[in-house]
């Protein structure tokens, strides 16, 4: 049996609540569909990077120090609006480049996570997962949720769309605890629905290449 451990760096704590649930699900799904044998994937990252500093060189040094503890590292950065997209995506790649220069970490297993605009663009990819997590039995469109992942990626402010949906269902007070919804949606999401997102498909392709190099799947 192959054991695949992972490390992570996230822009914020709410992002971690979502990705800590989603990432092992995606790894297991790829292995289930394309695997060459039994693979065990832990539920939580072996190392959470960036606790003391988010500076590129500091995170790279931390990752290199703990490099024996994980097989793949995930680096998350929201791309923001169009004016920020190129710069932030480049910054997320910068962590991987710094790791490669500092300790030879393979770029193929440093996987950037760059949802279009914000993490909520992926969270909104499956409206039924959101309504289920909210305990709402109506149609997702009735509370302003996008039709699919493609539509979610076109949203200028997906965070506000999600907050407005929560307010319609549970009121403004509960909307203040929006972060509590992140892991609940990540657990329920249909990965096939997420694959309608171009940024998610690109992420999954990069991850599949890493897993192939680790000998876990055959593409």
Secondary structure as a PSIPRED ss2 file (coil, helix, strand):
# PSIPRED VFORMAT (PSIPRED V4.0)

   1 X C   1.000  0.000  0.000
   2 X E   0.000  0.000  1.000
   3 X E   0.000  0.000  1.000
   4 X E   0.000  0.000  1.000
   5 X C   1.000  0.000  0.000
   6 X E   0.000  0.000  1.000
   7 X E   0.000  0.000  1.000
   8 X E   0.000  0.000  1.000
   9 X E   0.000  0.000  1.000
  10 X C   1.000  0.000  0.000
  11 X C   1.000  0.000  0.000
  12 X C   1.000  0.000  0.000
  13 X H   0.000  1.000  0.000
  14 X H   0.000  1.000  0.000
  15 X H   0.000  1.000  0.000
  16 X H   0.000  1.000  0.000
  17 X H   0.000  1.000  0.000
  18 X H   0.000  1.000  0.000
  19 X H   0.000  1.000  0.000
  20 X H   0.000  1.000  0.000
  21 X H   0.000  1.000  0.000
  22 X H   0.000  1.000  0.000
  23 X H   0.000  1.000  0.000
  24 X H   0.000  1.000  0.000
  25 X H   0.000  1.000  0.000
  26 X H   0.000  1.000  0.000
  27 X H   0.000  1.000  0.000
  28 X H   0.000  1.000  0.000
  29 X H   0.000  1.000  0.000
  30 X H   0.000  1.000  0.000
  31 X H   0.000  1.000  0.000
  32 X H   0.000  1.000  0.000
  33 X H   0.000  1.000  0.000
  34 X H   0.000  1.000  0.000
  35 X E   0.000  0.000  1.000
  36 X C   1.000  0.000  0.000
  37 X C   1.000  0.000  0.000
  38 X C   1.000  0.000  0.000
  39 X E   0.000  0.000  1.000
  40 X E   0.000  0.000  1.000
  41 X E   0.000  0.000  1.000
  42 X C   1.000  0.000  0.000
  43 X C   1.000  0.000  0.000
  44 X C   1.000  0.000  0.000
  45 X C   1.000  0.000  0.000
  46 X C   1.000  0.000  0.000
  47 X E   0.000  0.000  1.000
  48 X E   0.000  0.000  1.000
  49 X C   1.000  0.000  0.000
  50 X C   1.000  0.000  0.000
  51 X C   1.000  0.000  0.000
  52 X C   1.000  0.000  0.000
  53 X C   1.000  0.000  0.000
  54 X C   1.000  0.000  0.000
  55 X C   1.000  0.000  0.000
  56 X H   0.000  1.000  0.000
  57 X H   0.000  1.000  0.000
  58 X H   0.000  1.000  0.000
  59 X H   0.000  1.000  0.000
  60 X H   0.000  1.000  0.000
  61 X H   0.000  1.000  0.000
  62 X H   0.000  1.000  0.000
  63 X H   0.000  1.000  0.000
  64 X H   0.000  1.000  0.000
  65 X H   0.000  1.000  0.000
  66 X C   1.000  0.000  0.000
  67 X H   0.000  1.000  0.000
  68 X H   0.000  1.000  0.000
  69 X H   0.000  1.000  0.000
  70 X C   1.000  0.000  0.000
  71 X C   1.000  0.000  0.000
  72 X E   0.000  0.000  1.000
  73 X E   0.000  0.000  1.000
  74 X E   0.000  0.000  1.000
  75 X E   0.000  0.000  1.000
  76 X E   0.000  0.000  1.000
  77 X C   1.000  0.000  0.000
  78 X C   1.000  0.000  0.000
  79 X C   1.000  0.000  0.000
  80 X C   1.000  0.000  0.000
  81 X C   1.000  0.000  0.000
  82 X H   0.000  1.000  0.000
  83 X H   0.000  1.000  0.000
  84 X H   0.000  1.000  0.000
  85 X H   0.000  1.000  0.000
  86 X H   0.000  1.000  0.000
  87 X H   0.000  1.000  0.000
  88 X H   0.000  1.000  0.000
  89 X H   0.000  1.000  0.000
  90 X H   0.000  1.000  0.000
  91 X H   0.000  1.000  0.000
  92 X H   0.000  1.000  0.000
  93 X H   0.000  1.000  0.000
  94 X H   0.000  1.000  0.000
  95 X H   0.000  1.000  0.000
  96 X H   0.000  1.000  0.000
  97 X H   0.000  1.000  0.000
  98 X H   0.000  1.000  0.000
  99 X H   0.000  1.000  0.000
 100 X H   0.000  1.000  0.000
 101 X H   0.000  1.000  0.000
 102 X H   0.000  1.000  0.000
 103 X H   0.000  1.000  0.000
 104 X C   1.000  0.000  0.000
 105 X C   1.000  0.000  0.000
 106 X C   1.000  0.000  0.000
 107 X H   0.000  1.000  0.000
 108 X H   0.000  1.000  0.000
 109 X H   0.000  1.000  0.000
 110 X E   0.000  0.000  1.000
 111 X E   0.000  0.000  1.000
 112 X E   0.000  0.000  1.000
 113 X E   0.000  0.000  1.000
 114 X C   1.000  0.000  0.000
 115 X C   1.000  0.000  0.000
 116 X C   1.000  0.000  0.000
 117 X C   1.000  0.000  0.000
 118 X C   1.000  0.000  0.000
 119 X C   1.000  0.000  0.000
 120 X H   0.000  1.000  0.000
 121 X H   0.000  1.000  0.000
 122 X H   0.000  1.000  0.000
 123 X H   0.000  1.000  0.000
 124 X C   1.000  0.000  0.000
 125 X C   1.000  0.000  0.000
 126 X C   1.000  0.000  0.000
 127 X H   0.000  1.000  0.000
 128 X H   0.000  1.000  0.000
 129 X H   0.000  1.000  0.000
 130 X H   0.000  1.000  0.000
 131 X H   0.000  1.000  0.000
 132 X H   0.000  1.000  0.000
 133 X H   0.000  1.000  0.000
 134 X H   0.000  1.000  0.000
 135 X C   1.000  0.000  0.000
 136 X C   1.000  0.000  0.000
 137 X C   1.000  0.000  0.000
 138 X C   1.000  0.000  0.000
 139 X C   1.000  0.000  0.000
 140 X H   0.000  1.000  0.000
 141 X H   0.000  1.000  0.000
 142 X H   0.000  1.000  0.000
 143 X H   0.000  1.000  0.000
 144 X C   1.000  0.000  0.000
 145 X C   1.000  0.000  0.000
 146 X C   1.000  0.000  0.000
 147 X C   1.000  0.000  0.000
 148 X C   1.000  0.000  0.000
 149 X H   0.000  1.000  0.000
 150 X H   0.000  1.000  0.000
 151 X H   0.000  1.000  0.000
 152 X H   0.000  1.000  0.000
 153 X H   0.000  1.000  0.000
 154 X H   0.000  1.000  0.000
 155 X C   1.000  0.000  0.000
 156 X C   1.000  0.000  0.000
 157 X C   1.000  0.000  0.000
 158 X H   0.000  1.000  0.000
 159 X H   0.000  1.000  0.000
 160 X H   0.000  1.000  0.000
 161 X H   0.000  1.000  0.000
 162 X H   0.000  1.000  0.000
 163 X H   0.000  1.000  0.000
 164 X H   0.000  1.000  0.000
 165 X H   0.000  1.000  0.000
 166 X H   0.000  1.000  0.000
 167 X H   0.000  1.000  0.000
 168 X H   0.000  1.000  0.000
 169 X H   0.000  1.000  0.000
 170 X H   0.000  1.000  0.000
 171 X C   1.000  0.000  0.000
 172 X H   0.000  1.000  0.000
 173 X H   0.000  1.000  0.000
 174 X H   0.000  1.000  0.000
 175 X H   0.000  1.000  0.000
 176 X C   1.000  0.000  0.000
 177 X C   1.000  0.000  0.000
 178 X C   1.000  0.000  0.000
 179 X C   1.000  0.000  0.000
 180 X H   0.000  1.000  0.000
 181 X H   0.000  1.000  0.000
 182 X H   0.000  1.000  0.000
 183 X H   0.000  1.000  0.000
 184 X H   0.000  1.000  0.000
 185 X H   0.000  1.000  0.000
 186 X H   0.000  1.000  0.000
 187 X H   0.000  1.000  0.000
 188 X H   0.000  1.000  0.000
 189 X C   1.000  0.000  0.000
 190 X C   1.000  0.000  0.000
 191 X H   0.000  1.000  0.000
 192 X H   0.000  1.000  0.000
 193 X H   0.000  1.000  0.000
 194 X H   0.000  1.000  0.000
 195 X C   1.000  0.000  0.000
 196 X C   1.000  0.000  0.000
 197 X C   1.000  0.000  0.000
 198 X H   0.000  1.000  0.000
 199 X H   0.000  1.000  0.000
 200 X H   0.000  1.000  0.000
 201 X H   0.000  1.000  0.000
 202 X H   0.000  1.000  0.000
 203 X H   0.000  1.000  0.000
 204 X H   0.000  1.000  0.000
 205 X H   0.000  1.000  0.000
 206 X H   0.000  1.000  0.000
 207 X H   0.000  1.000  0.000
 208 X H   0.000  1.000  0.000
 209 X H   0.000  1.000  0.000
 210 X H   0.000  1.000  0.000
 211 X H   0.000  1.000  0.000
 212 X H   0.000  1.000  0.000
 213 X H   0.000  1.000  0.000
 214 X C   1.000  0.000  0.000
 215 X C   1.000  0.000  0.000
 216 X C   1.000  0.000  0.000
 217 X E   0.000  0.000  1.000
 218 X C   1.000  0.000  0.000
 219 X C   1.000  0.000  0.000
